[in-house]
Amino acid sequence: MQVHLSMLDAADPRKPSVIPLVLTVTASQHPAVQGDFRDFGHTVRPGTGAASA
């Protein structure tokens, strides 16, 4: 399963970025983790450039 997020560079909106999120599991594992992967995808946000704790 793959999700591609498109984000613009705050300093230069002409520089879009595409961030691939990839879930690699076996076919039998997929139903058990699909919802968690979707939830994870909803939490991805642009950073500030500072390291997070």
mmCIF entry with sequence, helices, sheets and N, C-alpha, C, O atoms, coordinates in Angstrom:
data_MODEL
# 
_entry.id   MODEL 
# 
_entity.id                         1 
_entity.type                       polymer 
_entity.pdbx_number_of_molecules   1 
# 
_entity_poly.entity_id                      1 
_entity_poly.type                           'polypeptide(L)' 
_entity_poly.nstd_linkage                   no 
_entity_poly.nstd_monomer                   no 
_entity_poly.pdbx_seq_one_letter_code       MQVHLSMLDAADPRKPSVIPLVLTVTASQHPAVQGDFRDFGHTVRPGTGAASA 
_entity_poly.pdbx_seq_one_letter_code_can   MQVHLSMLDAADPRKPSVIPLVLTVTASQHPAVQGDFRDFGHTVRPGTGAASA 
_entity_poly.pdbx_strand_id                 A 
# 
loop_
_entity_poly_seq.entity_id 
_entity_poly_seq.num 
_entity_poly_seq.mon_id 
_entity_poly_seq.hetero 
1 1  MET n 
1 2  GLN n 
1 3  VAL n 
1 4  HIS n 
1 5  LEU n 
1 6  SER n 
1 7  MET n 
1 8  LEU n 
1 9  ASP n 
1 10 ALA n 
1 11 ALA n 
1 12 ASP n 
1 13 PRO n 
1 14 ARG n 
1 15 LYS n 
1 16 PRO n 
1 17 SER n 
1 18 VAL n 
1 19 ILE n 
1 20 PRO n 
1 21 LEU n 
1 22 VAL n 
1 23 LEU n 
1 24 THR n 
1 25 VAL n 
1 26 THR n 
1 27 ALA n 
1 28 SER n 
1 29 GLN n 
1 30 HIS n 
1 31 PRO n 
1 32 ALA n 
1 33 VAL n 
1 34 GLN n 
1 35 GLY n 
1 36 ASP n 
1 37 PHE n 
1 38 ARG n 
1 39 ASP n 
1 40 PHE n 
1 41 GLY n 
1 42 HIS n 
1 43 THR n 
1 44 VAL n 
1 45 ARG n 
1 46 PRO n 
1 47 GLY n 
1 48 THR n 
1 49 GLY n 
1 50 ALA n 
1 51 ALA n 
1 52 SER n 
1 53 ALA n 
# 
_struct_asym.id          A 
_struct_asym.entity_id   1 
# 
_struct_conf.conf_type_id            HELX_P 
_struct_conf.id                      HELX_P1 
_struct_conf.pdbx_PDB_helix_id       AA1 
_struct_conf.beg_label_comp_id       HIS 
_struct_conf.beg_label_asym_id       A 
_struct_conf.beg_label_seq_id        30 
_struct_conf.pdbx_beg_PDB_ins_code   ? 
_struct_conf.end_label_comp_id       THR 
_struct_conf.end_label_asym_id       A 
_struct_conf.end_label_seq_id        43 
_struct_conf.pdbx_end_PDB_ins_code   ? 
_struct_conf.beg_auth_comp_id        HIS 
_struct_conf.beg_auth_asym_id        A 
_struct_conf.beg_auth_seq_id         30 
_struct_conf.end_auth_comp_id        THR 
_struct_conf.end_auth_asym_id        A 
_struct_conf.end_auth_seq_id         43 
_struct_conf.pdbx_PDB_helix_class    1 
_struct_conf.details                 ? 
_struct_conf.pdbx_PDB_helix_length   14 
# 
_struct_conf_type.id          HELX_P 
_struct_conf_type.criteria    ? 
_struct_conf_type.reference   ? 
# 
_struct_sheet.id               AA1 
_struct_sheet.type             ? 
_struct_sheet.number_strands   2 
_struct_sheet.details          ? 
# 
_struct_sheet_order.sheet_id     AA1 
_struct_sheet_order.range_id_1   1 
_struct_sheet_order.range_id_2   2 
_struct_sheet_order.offset       ? 
_struct_sheet_order.sense        anti-parallel 
# 
loop_
_struct_sheet_range.sheet_id 
_struct_sheet_range.id 
_struct_sheet_range.beg_label_comp_id 
_struct_sheet_range.beg_label_asym_id 
_struct_sheet_range.beg_label_seq_id 
_struct_sheet_range.pdbx_beg_PDB_ins_code 
_struct_sheet_range.end_label_comp_id 
_struct_sheet_range.end_label_asym_id 
_struct_sheet_range.end_label_seq_id 
_struct_sheet_range.pdbx_end_PDB_ins_code 
_struct_sheet_range.beg_auth_comp_id 
_struct_sheet_range.beg_auth_asym_id 
_struct_sheet_range.beg_auth_seq_id 
_struct_sheet_range.end_auth_comp_id 
_struct_sheet_range.end_auth_asym_id 
_struct_sheet_range.end_auth_seq_id 
AA1 1 GLN A 2  ? LEU A 8  ? GLN A 2  LEU A 8  
AA1 2 PRO A 16 ? VAL A 22 ? PRO A 16 VAL A 22 
# 
loop_
_atom_site.group_PDB 
_atom_site.id 
_atom_site.type_symbol 
_atom_site.label_atom_id 
_atom_site.label_alt_id 
_atom_site.label_comp_id 
_atom_site.label_asym_id 
_atom_site.label_entity_id 
_atom_site.label_seq_id 
_atom_site.pdbx_PDB_ins_code 
_atom_site.Cartn_x 
_atom_site.Cartn_y 
_atom_site.Cartn_z 
_atom_site.occupancy 
_atom_site.B_iso_or_equiv 
_atom_site.pdbx_formal_charge 
_atom_site.auth_seq_id 
_atom_site.auth_comp_id 
_atom_site.auth_asym_id 
_atom_site.auth_atom_id 
_atom_site.pdbx_PDB_model_num 
ATOM 1   N N  . MET A 1 1  ? 0.849  -1.153  0.000  1.00 0.00 ? 1  MET A N  1 
ATOM 2   C CA . MET A 1 1  ? 0.000  0.000   0.000  1.00 0.00 ? 1  MET A CA 1 
ATOM 3   C C  . MET A 1 1  ? 0.899  1.221   0.000  1.00 0.00 ? 1  MET A C  1 
ATOM 4   O O  . MET A 1 1  ? 1.880  1.278   0.741  1.00 0.00 ? 1  MET A O  1 
ATOM 5   N N  . GLN A 1 2  ? 0.563  2.205   -0.835 1.00 0.00 ? 2  GLN A N  1 
ATOM 6   C CA . GLN A 1 2  ? 1.339  3.430   -0.926 1.00 0.00 ? 2  GLN A CA 1 
ATOM 7   C C  . GLN A 1 2  ? 0.424  4.640   -0.848 1.00 0.00 ? 2  GLN A C  1 
ATOM 8   O O  . GLN A 1 2  ? -0.712 4.625   -1.323 1.00 0.00 ? 2  GLN A O  1 
ATOM 9   N N  . VAL A 1 3  ? 0.956  5.686   -0.233 1.00 0.00 ? 3  VAL A N  1 
ATOM 10  C CA . VAL A 1 3  ? 0.285  6.988   -0.206 1.00 0.00 ? 3  VAL A CA 1 
ATOM 11  C C  . VAL A 1 3  ? 1.335  8.004   -0.613 1.00 0.00 ? 3  VAL A C  1 
ATOM 12  O O  . VAL A 1 3  ? 2.471  7.942   -0.145 1.00 0.00 ? 3  VAL A O  1 
ATOM 13  N N  . HIS A 1 4  ? 0.973  8.932   -1.473 1.00 0.00 ? 4  HIS A N  1 
ATOM 14  C CA . HIS A 1 4  ? 1.888  9.993   -1.871 1.00 0.00 ? 4  HIS A CA 1 
ATOM 15  C C  . HIS A 1 4  ? 1.318  11.325  -1.399 1.00 0.00 ? 4  HIS A C  1 
ATOM 16  O O  . HIS A 1 4  ? 0.223  11.723  -1.796 1.00 0.00 ? 4  HIS A O  1 
ATOM 17  N N  . LEU A 1 5  ? 2.092  12.016  -0.532 1.00 0.00 ? 5  LEU A N  1 
ATOM 18  C CA . LEU A 1 5  ? 1.674  13.315  -0.026 1.00 0.00 ? 5  LEU A CA 1 
ATOM 19  C C  . LEU A 1 5  ? 2.405  14.396  -0.802 1.00 0.00 ? 5  LEU A C  1 
ATOM 20  O O  . LEU A 1 5  ? 3.616  14.310  -1.010 1.00 0.00 ? 5  LEU A O  1 
ATOM 21  N N  . SER A 1 6  ? 1.678  15.400  -1.224 1.00 0.00 ? 6  SER A N  1 
ATOM 22  C CA . SER A 1 6  ? 2.278  16.521  -1.926 1.00 0.00 ? 6  SER A CA 1 
ATOM 23  C C  . SER A 1 6  ? 2.248  17.737  -1.008 1.00 0.00 ? 6  SER A C  1 
ATOM 24  O O  . SER A 1 6  ? 1.197  18.105  -0.482 1.00 0.00 ? 6  SER A O  1 
ATOM 25  N N  . MET A 1 7  ? 3.412  18.357  -0.820 1.00 0.00 ? 7  MET A N  1 
ATOM 26  C CA . MET A 1 7  ? 3.530  19.531  0.036  1.00 0.00 ? 7  MET A CA 1 
ATOM 27  C C  . MET A 1 7  ? 4.362  20.583  -0.675 1.00 0.00 ? 7  MET A C  1 
ATOM 28  O O  . MET A 1 7  ? 5.256  20.264  -1.459 1.00 0.00 ? 7  MET A O  1 
ATOM 29  N N  . LEU A 1 8  ? 4.054  21.850  -0.388 1.00 0.00 ? 8  LEU A N  1 
ATOM 30  C CA . LEU A 1 8  ? 4.817  22.947  -0.954 1.00 0.00 ? 8  LEU A CA 1 
ATOM 31  C C  . LEU A 1 8  ? 5.884  23.404  0.026  1.00 0.00 ? 8  LEU A C  1 
ATOM 32  O O  . LEU A 1 8  ? 5.692  23.337  1.240  1.00 0.00 ? 8  LEU A O  1 
ATOM 33  N N  . ASP A 1 9  ? 7.002  23.865  -0.499 1.00 0.00 ? 9  ASP A N  1 
ATOM 34  C CA . ASP A 1 9  ? 8.069  24.441  0.304  1.00 0.00 ? 9  ASP A CA 1 
ATOM 35  C C  . ASP A 1 9  ? 7.596  25.802  0.796  1.00 0.00 ? 9  ASP A C  1 
ATOM 36  O O  . ASP A 1 9  ? 7.234  26.657  -0.012 1.00 0.00 ? 9  ASP A O  1 
ATOM 37  N N  . ALA A 1 10 ? 7.594  26.016  2.111  1.00 0.00 ? 10 ALA A N  1 
ATOM 38  C CA . ALA A 1 10 ? 7.112  27.277  2.671  1.00 0.00 ? 10 ALA A CA 1 
ATOM 39  C C  . ALA A 1 10 ? 7.949  28.456  2.196  1.00 0.00 ? 10 ALA A C  1 
ATOM 40  O O  . ALA A 1 10 ? 7.420  29.552  2.012  1.00 0.00 ? 10 ALA A O  1 
ATOM 41  N N  . ALA A 1 11 ? 9.240  28.249  1.995  1.00 0.00 ? 11 ALA A N  1 
ATOM 42  C CA . ALA A 1 11 ? 10.114 29.329  1.544  1.00 0.00 ? 11 ALA A CA 1 
ATOM 43  C C  . ALA A 1 11 ? 9.969  29.596  0.051  1.00 0.00 ? 11 ALA A C  1 
ATOM 44  O O  . ALA A 1 11 ? 10.165 30.728  -0.391 1.00 0.00 ? 11 ALA A O  1 
ATOM 45  N N  . ASP A 1 12 ? 9.636  28.594  -0.720 1.00 0.00 ? 12 ASP A N  1 
ATOM 46  C CA . ASP A 1 12 ? 9.495  28.749  -2.172 1.00 0.00 ? 12 ASP A CA 1 
ATOM 47  C C  . ASP A 1 12 ? 8.400  27.810  -2.669 1.00 0.00 ? 12 ASP A C  1 
ATOM 48  O O  . ASP A 1 12 ? 8.673  26.653  -2.989 1.00 0.00 ? 12 ASP A O  1 
ATOM 49  N N  . PRO A 1 13 ? 7.153  28.304  -2.737 1.00 0.00 ? 13 PRO A N  1 
ATOM 50  C CA . PRO A 1 13 ? 6.022  27.452  -3.145 1.00 0.00 ? 13 PRO A CA 1 
ATOM 51  C C  . PRO A 1 13 ? 6.143  26.858  -4.552 1.00 0.00 ? 13 PRO A C  1 
ATOM 52  O O  . PRO A 1 13 ? 5.351  25.994  -4.930 1.00 0.00 ? 13 PRO A O  1 
ATOM 53  N N  . ARG A 1 14 ? 7.128  27.316  -5.323 1.00 0.00 ? 14 ARG A N  1 
ATOM 54  C CA . ARG A 1 14 ? 7.339  26.722  -6.650 1.00 0.00 ? 14 ARG A CA 1 
ATOM 55  C C  . ARG A 1 14 ? 8.055  25.380  -6.557 1.00 0.00 ? 14 ARG A C  1 
ATOM 56  O O  . ARG A 1 14 ? 8.221  24.692  -7.565 1.00 0.00 ? 14 ARG A O  1 
ATOM 57  N N  . LYS A 1 15 ? 8.482  25.002  -5.340 1.00 0.00 ? 15 LYS A N  1 
ATOM 58  C CA . LYS A 1 15 ? 9.215  23.755  -5.129 1.00 0.00 ? 15 LYS A CA 1 
ATOM 59  C C  . LYS A 1 15 ? 8.333  22.754  -4.377 1.00 0.00 ? 15 LYS A C  1 
ATOM 60  O O  . LYS A 1 15 ? 8.442  22.626  -3.158 1.00 0.00 ? 15 LYS A O  1 
ATOM 61  N N  . PRO A 1 16 ? 7.481  22.063  -5.084 1.00 0.00 ? 16 PRO A N  1 
ATOM 62  C CA . PRO A 1 16 ? 6.670  21.053  -4.389 1.00 0.00 ? 16 PRO A CA 1 
ATOM 63  C C  . PRO A 1 16 ? 7.506  19.823  -4.057 1.00 0.00 ? 16 PRO A C  1 
ATOM 64  O O  . PRO A 1 16 ? 8.489  19.507  -4.727 1.00 0.00 ? 16 PRO A O  1 
ATOM 65  N N  . SER A 1 17 ? 7.085  19.155  -3.014 1.00 0.00 ? 17 SER A N  1 
ATOM 66  C CA . SER A 1 17 ? 7.717  17.896  -2.622 1.00 0.00 ? 17 SER A CA 1 
ATOM 67  C C  . SER A 1 17 ? 6.656  16.809  -2.610 1.00 0.00 ? 17 SER A C  1 
ATOM 68  O O  . SER A 1 17 ? 5.506  17.052  -2.244 1.00 0.00 ? 17 SER A O  1 
ATOM 69  N N  . VAL A 1 18 ? 7.046  15.624  -3.008 1.00 0.00 ? 18 VAL A N  1 
ATOM 70  C CA . VAL A 1 18 ? 6.163  14.468  -2.923 1.00 0.00 ? 18 VAL A CA 1 
ATOM 71  C C  . VAL A 1 18 ? 6.804  13.489  -1.953 1.00 0.00 ? 18 VAL A C  1 
ATOM 72  O O  . VAL A 1 18 ? 7.936  13.044  -2.146 1.00 0.00 ? 18 VAL A O  1 
ATOM 73  N N  . ILE A 1 19 ? 6.053  13.164  -0.905 1.00 0.00 ? 19 ILE A N  1 
ATOM 74  C CA . ILE A 1 19 ? 6.558  12.278  0.134  1.00 0.00 ? 19 ILE A CA 1 
ATOM 75  C C  . ILE A 1 19 ? 5.828  10.948  0.034  1.00 0.00 ? 19 ILE A C  1 
ATOM 76  O O  . ILE A 1 19 ? 4.625  10.888  0.288  1.00 0.00 ? 19 ILE A O  1 
ATOM 77  N N  . PRO A 1 20 ? 6.534  9.879   -0.330 1.00 0.00 ? 20 PRO A N  1 
ATOM 78  C CA . PRO A 1 20 ? 5.885  8.570   -0.393 1.00 0.00 ? 20 PRO A CA 1 
ATOM 79  C C  . PRO A 1 20 ? 5.876  7.899   0.983  1.00 0.00 ? 20 PRO A C  1 
ATOM 80  O O  . PRO A 1 20 ? 6.899  7.844   1.666  1.00 0.00 ? 20 PRO A O  1 
ATOM 81  N N  . LEU A 1 21 ? 4.737  7.404   1.365  1.00 0.00 ? 21 LEU A N  1 
ATOM 82  C CA . LEU A 1 21 ? 4.615  6.573   2.560  1.00 0.00 ? 21 LEU A CA 1 
ATOM 83  C C  . LEU A 1 21 ? 4.265  5.179   2.058  1.00 0.00 ? 21 LEU A C  1 
ATOM 84  O O  . LEU A 1 21 ? 3.283  5.002   1.338  1.00 0.00 ? 21 LEU A O  1 
ATOM 85  N N  . VAL A 1 22 ? 5.058  4.206   2.433  1.00 0.00 ? 22 VAL A N  1 
ATOM 86  C CA . VAL A 1 22 ? 4.891  2.858   1.896  1.00 0.00 ? 22 VAL A CA 1 
ATOM 87  C C  . VAL A 1 22 ? 4.741  1.861   3.040  1.00 0.00 ? 22 VAL A C  1 
ATOM 88  O O  . VAL A 1 22 ? 5.542  1.839   3.975  1.00 0.00 ? 22 VAL A O  1 
ATOM 89  N N  . LEU A 1 23 ? 3.718  1.051   2.949  1.00 0.00 ? 23 LEU A N  1 
ATOM 90  C CA . LEU A 1 23 ? 3.493  -0.038  3.899  1.00 0.00 ? 23 LEU A CA 1 
ATOM 91  C C  . LEU A 1 23 ? 3.849  -1.337  3.190  1.00 0.00 ? 23 LEU A C  1 
ATOM 92  O O  . LEU A 1 23 ? 3.275  -1.663  2.151  1.00 0.00 ? 23 LEU A O  1 
ATOM 93  N N  . THR A 1 24 ? 4.786  -2.065  3.748  1.00 0.00 ? 24 THR A N  1 
ATOM 94  C CA . THR A 1 24 ? 5.197  -3.337  3.167  1.00 0.00 ? 24 THR A CA 1 
ATOM 95  C C  . THR A 1 24 ? 4.855  -4.455  4.145  1.00 0.00 ? 24 THR A C  1 
ATOM 96  O O  . THR A 1 24 ? 5.472  -4.586  5.203  1.00 0.00 ? 24 THR A O  1 
ATOM 97  N N  . VAL A 1 25 ? 3.875  -5.247  3.777  1.00 0.00 ? 25 VAL A N  1 
ATOM 98  C CA . VAL A 1 25 ? 3.434  -6.381  4.599  1.00 0.00 ? 25 VAL A CA 1 
ATOM 99  C C  . VAL A 1 25 ? 3.033  -7.518  3.673  1.00 0.00 ? 25 VAL A C  1 
ATOM 100 O O  . VAL A 1 25 ? 2.893  -7.337  2.463  1.00 0.00 ? 25 VAL A O  1 
ATOM 101 N N  . THR A 1 26 ? 2.852  -8.679  4.257  1.00 0.00 ? 26 THR A N  1 
ATOM 102 C CA . THR A 1 26 ? 2.339  -9.798  3.464  1.00 0.00 ? 26 THR A CA 1 
ATOM 103 C C  . THR A 1 26 ? 0.836  -9.605  3.256  1.00 0.00 ? 26 THR A C  1 
ATOM 104 O O  . THR A 1 26 ? 0.207  -8.803  3.947  1.00 0.00 ? 26 THR A O  1 
ATOM 105 N N  . ALA A 1 27 ? 0.279  -10.324 2.325  1.00 0.00 ? 27 ALA A N  1 
ATOM 106 C CA . ALA A 1 27 ? -1.155 -10.229 2.043  1.00 0.00 ? 27 ALA A CA 1 
ATOM 107 C C  . ALA A 1 27 ? -1.983 -10.598 3.276  1.00 0.00 ? 27 ALA A C  1 
ATOM 108 O O  . ALA A 1 27 ? -3.042 -10.016 3.510  1.00 0.00 ? 27 ALA A O  1 
ATOM 109 N N  . SER A 1 28 ? -1.513 -11.542 4.044  1.00 0.00 ? 28 SER A N  1 
ATOM 110 C CA . SER A 1 28 ? -2.275 -11.960 5.221  1.00 0.00 ? 28 SER A CA 1 
ATOM 111 C C  . SER A 1 28 ? -2.203 -10.924 6.351  1.00 0.00 ? 28 SER A C  1 
ATOM 112 O O  . SER A 1 28 ? -3.110 -10.856 7.182  1.00 0.00 ? 28 SER A O  1 
ATOM 113 N N  . GLN A 1 29 ? -1.142 -10.125 6.388  1.00 0.00 ? 29 GLN A N  1 
ATOM 114 C CA . GLN A 1 29 ? -1.000 -9.091  7.413  1.00 0.00 ? 29 GLN A CA 1 
ATOM 115 C C  . GLN A 1 29 ? -1.786 -7.823  7.075  1.00 0.00 ? 29 GLN A C  1 
ATOM 116 O O  . GLN A 1 29 ? -2.156 -7.063  7.971  1.00 0.00 ? 29 GLN A O  1 
ATOM 117 N N  . HIS A 1 30 ? -2.037 -7.600  5.809  1.00 0.00 ? 30 HIS A N  1 
ATOM 118 C CA . HIS A 1 30 ? -2.638 -6.352  5.344  1.00 0.00 ? 30 HIS A CA 1 
ATOM 119 C C  . HIS A 1 30 ? -3.927 -5.967  6.071  1.00 0.00 ? 30 HIS A C  1 
ATOM 120 O O  . HIS A 1 30 ? -4.023 -4.826  6.523  1.00 0.00 ? 30 HIS A O  1 
ATOM 121 N N  . PRO A 1 31 ? -4.908 -6.833  6.210  1.00 0.00 ? 31 PRO A N  1 
ATOM 122 C CA . PRO A 1 31 ? -6.147 -6.431  6.887  1.00 0.00 ? 31 PRO A CA 1 
ATOM 123 C C  . PRO A 1 31 ? -5.925 -5.966  8.334  1.00 0.00 ? 31 PRO A C  1 
ATOM 124 O O  . PRO A 1 31 ? -6.633 -5.087  8.825  1.00 0.00 ? 31 PRO A O  1 
ATOM 125 N N  . ALA A 1 32 ? -4.941 -6.562  9.006  1.00 0.00 ? 32 ALA A N  1 
ATOM 126 C CA . ALA A 1 32 ? -4.706 -6.229  10.417 1.00 0.00 ? 32 ALA A CA 1 
ATOM 127 C C  . ALA A 1 32 ? -4.039 -4.872  10.605 1.00 0.00 ? 32 ALA A C  1 
ATOM 128 O O  . ALA A 1 32 ? -4.213 -4.247  11.651 1.00 0.00 ? 32 ALA A O  1 
ATOM 129 N N  . VAL A 1 33 ? -3.280 -4.403  9.620  1.00 0.00 ? 33 VAL A N  1 
ATOM 130 C CA . VAL A 1 33 ? -2.527 -3.155  9.795  1.00 0.00 ? 33 VAL A CA 1 
ATOM 131 C C  . VAL A 1 33 ? -3.007 -2.007  8.900  1.00 0.00 ? 33 VAL A C  1 
ATOM 132 O O  . VAL A 1 33 ? -2.523 -0.883  9.034  1.00 0.00 ? 33 VAL A O  1 
ATOM 133 N N  . GLN A 1 34 ? -3.930 -2.268  8.009  1.00 0.00 ? 34 GLN A N  1 
ATOM 134 C CA . GLN A 1 34 ? -4.388 -1.250  7.071  1.00 0.00 ? 34 GLN A CA 1 
ATOM 135 C C  . GLN A 1 34 ? -4.915 -0.011  7.794  1.00 0.00 ? 34 GLN A C  1 
ATOM 136 O O  . GLN A 1 34 ? -4.575 1.111   7.417  1.00 0.00 ? 34 GLN A O  1 
ATOM 137 N N  . GLY A 1 35 ? -5.732 -0.196  8.818  1.00 0.00 ? 35 GLY A N  1 
ATOM 138 C CA . GLY A 1 35 ? -6.290 0.941   9.551  1.00 0.00 ? 35 GLY A CA 1 
ATOM 139 C C  . GLY A 1 35 ? -5.224 1.747   10.274 1.00 0.00 ? 35 GLY A C  1 
ATOM 140 O O  . GLY A 1 35 ? -5.280 2.977   10.301 1.00 0.00 ? 35 GLY A O  1 
ATOM 141 N N  . ASP A 1 36 ? -4.245 1.048   10.866 1.00 0.00 ? 36 ASP A N  1 
ATOM 142 C CA . ASP A 1 36 ? -3.152 1.750   11.550 1.00 0.00 ? 36 ASP A CA 1 
ATOM 143 C C  . ASP A 1 36 ? -2.332 2.575   10.568 1.00 0.00 ? 36 ASP A C  1 
ATOM 144 O O  . ASP A 1 36 ? -1.922 3.690   10.889 1.00 0.00 ? 36 ASP A O  1 
ATOM 145 N N  . PHE A 1 37 ? -2.090 2.041   9.379  1.00 0.00 ? 37 PHE A N  1 
ATOM 146 C CA . PHE A 1 37 ? -1.332 2.775   8.369  1.00 0.00 ? 37 PHE A CA 1 
ATOM 147 C C  . PHE A 1 37 ? -2.105 4.005   7.921  1.00 0.00 ? 37 PHE A C  1 
ATOM 148 O O  . PHE A 1 37 ? -1.515 5.072   7.749  1.00 0.00 ? 37 PHE A O  1 
ATOM 149 N N  . ARG A 1 38 ? -3.391 3.880   7.733  1.00 0.00 ? 38 ARG A N  1 
ATOM 150 C CA . ARG A 1 38 ? -4.233 5.017   7.357  1.00 0.00 ? 38 ARG A CA 1 
ATOM 151 C C  . ARG A 1 38 ? -4.187 6.086   8.467  1.00 0.00 ? 38 ARG A C  1 
ATOM 152 O O  . ARG A 1 38 ? -4.048 7.275   8.183  1.00 0.00 ? 38 ARG A O  1 
ATOM 153 N N  . ASP A 1 39 ? -4.303 5.653   9.716  1.00 0.00 ? 39 ASP A N  1 
ATOM 154 C CA . ASP A 1 39 ? -4.234 6.593   10.839 1.00 0.00 ? 39 ASP A CA 1 
ATOM 155 C C  . ASP A 1 39 ? -2.878 7.305   10.881 1.00 0.00 ? 39 ASP A C  1 
ATOM 156 O O  . ASP A 1 39 ? -2.807 8.510   11.123 1.00 0.00 ? 39 ASP A O  1 
ATOM 157 N N  . PHE A 1 40 ? -1.811 6.548   10.644 1.00 0.00 ? 40 PHE A N  1 
ATOM 158 C CA . PHE A 1 40 ? -0.474 7.131   10.602 1.00 0.00 ? 40 PHE A CA 1 
ATOM 159 C C  . PHE A 1 40 ? -0.388 8.192   9.506  1.00 0.00 ? 40 PHE A C  1 
ATOM 160 O O  . PHE A 1 40 ? 0.143  9.278   9.737  1.00 0.00 ? 40 PHE A O  1 
ATOM 161 N N  . GLY A 1 41 ? -0.897 7.893   8.336  1.00 0.00 ? 41 GLY A N  1 
ATOM 162 C CA . GLY A 1 41 ? -0.863 8.842   7.223  1.00 0.00 ? 41 GLY A CA 1 
ATOM 163 C C  . GLY A 1 41 ? -1.538 10.161  7.559  1.00 0.00 ? 41 GLY A C  1 
ATOM 164 O O  . GLY A 1 41 ? -1.113 11.217  7.092  1.00 0.00 ? 41 GLY A O  1 
ATOM 165 N N  . HIS A 1 42 ? -2.579 10.103  8.361  1.00 0.00 ? 42 HIS A N  1 
ATOM 166 C CA . HIS A 1 42 ? -3.296 11.322  8.761  1.00 0.00 ? 42 HIS A CA 1 
ATOM 167 C C  . HIS A 1 42 ? -2.498 12.169  9.747  1.00 0.00 ? 42 HIS A C  1 
ATOM 168 O O  . HIS A 1 42 ? -2.829 13.335  9.960  1.00 0.00 ? 42 HIS A O  1 
ATOM 169 N N  . THR A 1 43 ? -1.456 11.607  10.351 1.00 0.00 ? 43 THR A N  1 
ATOM 170 C CA . THR A 1 43 ? -0.678 12.368  11.335 1.00 0.00 ? 43 THR A CA 1 
ATOM 171 C C  . THR A 1 43 ? 0.536  13.061  10.734 1.00 0.00 ? 43 THR A C  1 
ATOM 172 O O  . THR A 1 43 ? 1.163  13.876  11.410 1.00 0.00 ? 43 THR A O  1 
ATOM 173 N N  . VAL A 1 44 ? 0.888  12.766  9.492  1.00 0.00 ? 44 VAL A N  1 
ATOM 174 C CA . VAL A 1 44 ? 2.088  13.337  8.879  1.00 0.00 ? 44 VAL A CA 1 
ATOM 175 C C  . VAL A 1 44 ? 1.844  14.809  8.575  1.00 0.00 ? 44 VAL A C  1 
ATOM 176 O O  . VAL A 1 44 ? 0.894  15.171  7.880  1.00 0.00 ? 44 VAL A O  1 
ATOM 177 N N  . ARG A 1 45 ? 2.724  15.646  9.111  1.00 0.00 ? 45 ARG A N  1 
ATOM 178 C CA . ARG A 1 45 ? 2.635  17.105  8.951  1.00 0.00 ? 45 ARG A CA 1 
ATOM 179 C C  . ARG A 1 45 ? 4.010  17.650  8.605  1.00 0.00 ? 45 ARG A C  1 
ATOM 180 O O  . ARG A 1 45 ? 5.023  17.029  8.925  1.00 0.00 ? 45 ARG A O  1 
ATOM 181 N N  . PRO A 1 46 ? 4.053  18.798  7.957  1.00 0.00 ? 46 PRO A N  1 
ATOM 182 C CA . PRO A 1 46 ? 5.355  19.419  7.697  1.00 0.00 ? 46 PRO A CA 1 
ATOM 183 C C  . PRO A 1 46 ? 6.028  19.792  9.017  1.00 0.00 ? 46 PRO A C  1 
ATOM 184 O O  . PRO A 1 46 ? 5.359  20.165  9.980  1.00 0.00 ? 46 PRO A O  1 
ATOM 185 N N  . GLY A 1 47 ? 7.329  19.690  9.049  1.00 0.00 ? 47 GLY A N  1 
ATOM 186 C CA . GLY A 1 47 ? 8.080  20.042  10.253 1.00 0.00 ? 47 GLY A CA 1 
ATOM 187 C C  . GLY A 1 47 ? 8.541  21.489  10.209 1.00 0.00 ? 47 GLY A C  1 
ATOM 188 O O  . GLY A 1 47 ? 8.328  22.207  9.231  1.00 0.00 ? 47 GLY A O  1 
ATOM 189 N N  . THR A 1 48 ? 9.168  21.886  11.278 1.00 0.00 ? 48 THR A N  1 
ATOM 190 C CA . THR A 1 48 ? 9.704  23.249  11.390 1.00 0.00 ? 48 THR A CA 1 
ATOM 191 C C  . THR A 1 48 ? 11.169 23.292  11.050 1.00 0.00 ? 48 THR A C  1 
ATOM 192 O O  . THR A 1 48 ? 11.756 24.370  10.955 1.00 0.00 ? 48 THR A O  1 
ATOM 193 N N  . GLY A 1 49 ? 11.774 22.122  10.862 1.00 0.00 ? 49 GLY A N  1 
ATOM 194 C CA . GLY A 1 49 ? 13.199 22.056  10.617 1.00 0.00 ? 49 GLY A CA 1 
ATOM 195 C C  . GLY A 1 49 ? 13.989 21.784  11.885 1.00 0.00 ? 49 GLY A C  1 
ATOM 196 O O  . GLY A 1 49 ? 15.171 21.443  11.835 1.00 0.00 ? 49 GLY A O  1 
ATOM 197 N N  . ALA A 1 50 ? 13.320 21.941  13.028 1.00 0.00 ? 50 ALA A N  1 
ATOM 198 C CA . ALA A 1 50 ? 13.958 21.659  14.314 1.00 0.00 ? 50 ALA A CA 1 
ATOM 199 C C  . ALA A 1 50 ? 13.723 20.194  14.669 1.00 0.00 ? 50 ALA A C  1 
ATOM 200 O O  . ALA A 1 50 ? 12.692 19.619  14.321 1.00 0.00 ? 50 ALA A O  1 
ATOM 201 N N  . ALA A 1 51 ? 14.672 19.610  15.352 1.00 0.00 ? 51 ALA A N  1 
ATOM 202 C CA . ALA A 1 51 ? 14.520 18.222  15.790 1.00 0.00 ? 51 ALA A CA 1 
ATOM 203 C C  . ALA A 1 51 ? 13.397 18.132  16.812 1.00 0.00 ? 51 ALA A C  1 
ATOM 204 O O  . ALA A 1 51 ? 13.264 18.995  17.680 1.00 0.00 ? 51 ALA A O  1 
ATOM 205 N N  . SER A 1 52 ? 12.604 17.101  16.707 1.00 0.00 ? 52 SER A N  1 
ATOM 206 C CA . SER A 1 52 ? 11.517 16.920  17.672 1.00 0.00 ? 52 SER A CA 1 
ATOM 207 C C  . SER A 1 52 ? 11.983 15.963  18.762 1.00 0.00 ? 52 SER A C  1 
ATOM 208 O O  . SER A 1 52 ? 12.817 15.087  18.533 1.00 0.00 ? 52 SER A O  1 
ATOM 209 N N  . ALA A 1 53 ? 11.433 16.151  19.933 1.00 0.00 ? 53 ALA A N  1 
ATOM 210 C CA . ALA A 1 53 ? 11.827 15.310  21.067 1.00 0.00 ? 53 ALA A CA 1 
ATOM 211 C C  . ALA A 1 53 ? 10.992 14.065  21.134 1.00 0.00 ? 53 ALA A C  1 
ATOM 212 O O  . ALA A 1 53 ? 11.185 13.240  22.027 1.00 0.00 ? 53 ALA A O  1 
# 
